[in-house]
Amino acid sequence: MTMPQRMCAGCRARADKTALVRLVWDGAESVIVDRLQRLPGRGVYLHAGCAERALRARALARGLRRPIDGAAVRRVLSTLPVG
């Protein structure tokens, strides 16, 4: 059985869904990591290393359809384990 594929918002490469991080808008005022990849709402997938590229290209804001705070996203992604 094949794994579901998603596109990274930063490098635009396709990868297994489990290899990507999903970010969602929490409905209040910030972006959160959807660790189980099941939260409702619009989500954006990306490789952990592609966050800067996605922020520079405004791909996260486009994918979530709202302006985002790049510093807040960097803070959220810094809590993820490396690797």
BALOBA-1460 file (C-alpha; in Angstrom, 3 decimals):
// residues 83
<rec num="1" residu="m" x="0.000" y="0.000" z="0.000"/>
<rec num="2" residu="t" x="1.386" y="3.414" z="-0.896"/>
<rec num="3" residu="m" x="1.645" y="6.264" z="1.558"/>
<rec num="4" residu="p" x="-0.322" y="9.476" z="0.921"/>
<rec num="5" residu="q" x="1.816" y="12.146" z="-0.729"/>
<rec num="6" residu="r" x="1.839" y="15.867" z="0.064"/>
<rec num="7" residu="m" x="3.764" y="18.807" z="-1.379"/>
<rec num="8" residu="c" x="6.215" y="20.768" z="0.751"/>
<rec num="9" residu="a" x="5.312" y="24.471" z="0.780"/>
<rec num="10" residu="g" x="9.004" y="25.411" z="0.869"/>
<rec num="11" residu="c" x="10.760" y="23.317" z="-1.773"/>
<rec num="12" residu="r" x="7.579" y="22.172" z="-3.607"/>
<rec num="13" residu="a" x="8.831" y="18.573" z="-3.645"/>
<rec num="14" residu="r" x="6.417" y="15.719" z="-3.047"/>
<rec num="15" residu="a" x="7.051" y="13.464" z="-0.051"/>
<rec num="16" residu="d" x="5.258" y="10.963" z="2.127"/>
<rec num="17" residu="k" x="2.786" y="12.697" z="4.420"/>
<rec num="18" residu="t" x="4.559" y="11.229" z="7.462"/>
<rec num="19" residu="a" x="7.872" y="12.846" z="6.421"/>
<rec num="20" residu="l" x="6.376" y="16.347" z="6.532"/>
<rec num="21" residu="v" x="5.283" y="18.689" z="9.308"/>
<rec num="22" residu="r" x="1.726" y="20.028" z="9.126"/>
<rec num="23" residu="l" x="1.048" y="23.565" z="10.318"/>
<rec num="24" residu="v" x="-2.498" y="24.809" z="10.920"/>
<rec num="25" residu="w" x="-4.094" y="28.061" z="12.010"/>
<rec num="26" residu="d" x="-5.403" y="27.608" z="15.562"/>
<rec num="27" residu="g" x="-8.465" y="29.759" z="14.967"/>
<rec num="28" residu="a" x="-7.355" y="32.453" z="17.392"/>
<rec num="29" residu="e" x="-4.129" y="34.148" z="16.471"/>
<rec num="30" residu="s" x="-1.285" y="31.782" z="15.758"/>
<rec num="31" residu="v" x="0.052" y="28.837" z="13.800"/>
<rec num="32" residu="i" x="0.479" y="25.498" z="15.568"/>
<rec num="33" residu="v" x="2.068" y="22.174" z="14.665"/>
<rec num="34" residu="d" x="-0.496" y="19.462" z="13.983"/>
<rec num="35" residu="r" x="1.500" y="16.537" z="15.312"/>
<rec num="36" residu="l" x="-1.159" y="13.912" z="14.493"/>
<rec num="37" residu="q" x="-2.035" y="15.625" z="11.186"/>
<rec num="38" residu="r" x="-5.757" y="15.451" z="11.972"/>
<rec num="39" residu="l" x="-6.760" y="18.913" z="13.178"/>
<rec num="40" residu="p" x="-9.583" y="20.556" z="11.208"/>
<rec num="41" residu="g" x="-9.017" y="23.498" z="8.922"/>
<rec num="42" residu="r" x="-6.500" y="24.516" z="6.332"/>
<rec num="43" residu="g" x="-3.066" y="23.061" z="6.756"/>
<rec num="44" residu="v" x="0.315" y="23.528" z="5.146"/>
<rec num="45" residu="y" x="2.882" y="20.753" z="4.882"/>
<rec num="46" residu="l" x="6.615" y="21.307" z="4.824"/>
<rec num="47" residu="h" x="9.939" y="19.706" z="5.554"/>
<rec num="48" residu="a" x="11.320" y="21.043" z="8.839"/>
<rec num="49" residu="g" x="14.342" y="22.401" z="6.948"/>
<rec num="50" residu="c" x="12.239" y="24.257" z="4.371"/>
<rec num="51" residu="a" x="10.561" y="26.672" z="6.796"/>
<rec num="52" residu="e" x="12.755" y="29.664" z="5.938"/>
<rec num="53" residu="r" x="12.242" y="29.187" z="2.223"/>
<rec num="54" residu="a" x="8.460" y="28.925" z="2.722"/>
<rec num="55" residu="l" x="8.425" y="32.091" z="4.845"/>
<rec num="56" residu="r" x="10.474" y="34.063" z="2.297"/>
<rec num="57" residu="a" x="8.181" y="32.980" z="-0.533"/>
<rec num="58" residu="r" x="5.084" y="33.714" z="1.600"/>
<rec num="59" residu="a" x="3.921" y="30.165" z="0.863"/>
<rec num="60" residu="l" x="2.701" y="29.624" z="4.423"/>
<rec num="61" residu="a" x="0.552" y="32.754" z="4.351"/>
<rec num="62" residu="r" x="-0.901" y="31.753" z="0.981"/>
<rec num="63" residu="g" x="-1.552" y="28.183" z="2.070"/>
<rec num="64" residu="l" x="-3.235" y="29.222" z="5.295"/>
<rec num="65" residu="r" x="-4.999" y="32.105" z="3.542"/>
<rec num="66" residu="r" x="-4.088" y="34.683" z="6.178"/>
<rec num="67" residu="p" x="-1.155" y="36.866" z="7.155"/>
<rec num="68" residu="i" x="1.199" y="35.141" z="9.552"/>
<rec num="69" residu="d" x="3.957" y="36.231" z="11.907"/>
<rec num="70" residu="g" x="7.221" y="34.706" z="10.685"/>
<rec num="71" residu="a" x="8.840" y="34.990" z="14.125"/>
<rec num="72" residu="a" x="5.962" y="33.049" z="15.696"/>
<rec num="73" residu="v" x="6.282" y="30.291" z="13.097"/>
<rec num="74" residu="r" x="10.035" y="30.069" z="13.696"/>
<rec num="75" residu="r" x="9.367" y="29.794" z="17.441"/>
<rec num="76" residu="v" x="6.834" y="26.997" z="16.910"/>
<rec num="77" residu="l" x="9.153" y="25.086" z="14.579"/>
<rec num="78" residu="s" x="12.075" y="25.410" z="16.993"/>
<rec num="79" residu="t" x="10.161" y="23.191" z="19.445"/>
<rec num="80" residu="l" x="10.255" y="20.260" z="16.996"/>
<rec num="81" residu="p" x="12.863" y="17.561" z="17.510"/>
<rec num="82" residu="v" x="15.743" y="17.717" z="15.010"/>
<rec num="83" residu="g" x="15.875" y="15.001" z="12.406"/>
